[in-house]
Amino acid sequence: MRAVVNDAPRRCADVNWVVVDDAVVAVDRRDGSVHQLNGATAVVWQLLDGDPLDGVVSEVSEVLGLAPTAVAGDIEVALGQLRAAHLIEG
């Protein structure tokens, strides 16, 4: 697993999104694809603003009351899903 704290991804500017209940619905204007993000992926998506991921790890761990090492793996999985869908840059 890569160290997530060294990354600084951000949401692609070509993706419009809205929060619906506990999910994020993202529409990629480049190809018209629609993505429904749930769970940890939806939470991570909302926090990606181009700042280093150590802040994301810290915020998620604080909200959940867990150690940063306990949430880092889930954040890495979420980032992999977002990268595979071409929804994030960096």
Summary of the structure (lengths in Angstrom):
residues: 90
radius of gyration: 12.6
end to end distance: 17.0
largest distance: 38.4
contacts: 245
relative contact order: 0.26
helix: 46%
strand: 23%
